[in-house]
Amino acid sequence: MTFLKDENGQGMVEYGLILGLIAVVAIALIVVVGKRVKGSFQSANENMSDVPAAD
């Protein structure tokens, strides 16, 4: 029964869960921010195409 009361691996599991949560949040932020950045670059590209070329 000492195996059930042993808490040596508890900290490692907690660190793993925290790391997993941080990874999920980071991926979500990259997806959201990536879409906004892509939209900004597309808008800038469209605005630049309206500018006449210099001769």
N, C-alpha and C positions, 0 to 999 in steps of 0.2 A: 504493500500500500504506500510505500514511500515514493514510488514513481508518480502517483497521483498528486502528492503534495509537493513534489519537487518544482521549484520555480526558477531554475537556472536558465531556461530558454525563454522565459516570459519577456524579458527585455528585448531580446533579438526579434521576437515576433512583433512586438510593439513598434520597434524601429522599422521593420518591414512594412507594416501597415501604414505608418506615417509616410514612408518613402513612396509607397504606392499611391496614396492620396495626393501627395505633392506632384507626382508624375501625371496623374489624371488632370489636375488643375492646370498644370503647365501646358499639356497638350490642348486642352480646351481654349486656353488663352492664345496659343499660337494659331489655332484655327480661326478664332474670331478676329484677332489682330491682322492675320494674314489676308483675310477677305477685305478688310478696310484698306490695307496698304495697296492691295491689288486694284481696288476701286480708285484710289487716289492716283496711282500711276496711269491707269486707263484714262482718267479725266484729264490729267496733264498731257498725255499723248494726244488726245482729241483736240485740246486747246492749241497744242503746238502745230497740228496739221492745218489749222486755220490761218496761221501766220504765213504771209508770203515769203518766198525764198529771196535772199539777197543775191543780186547779180554781180 
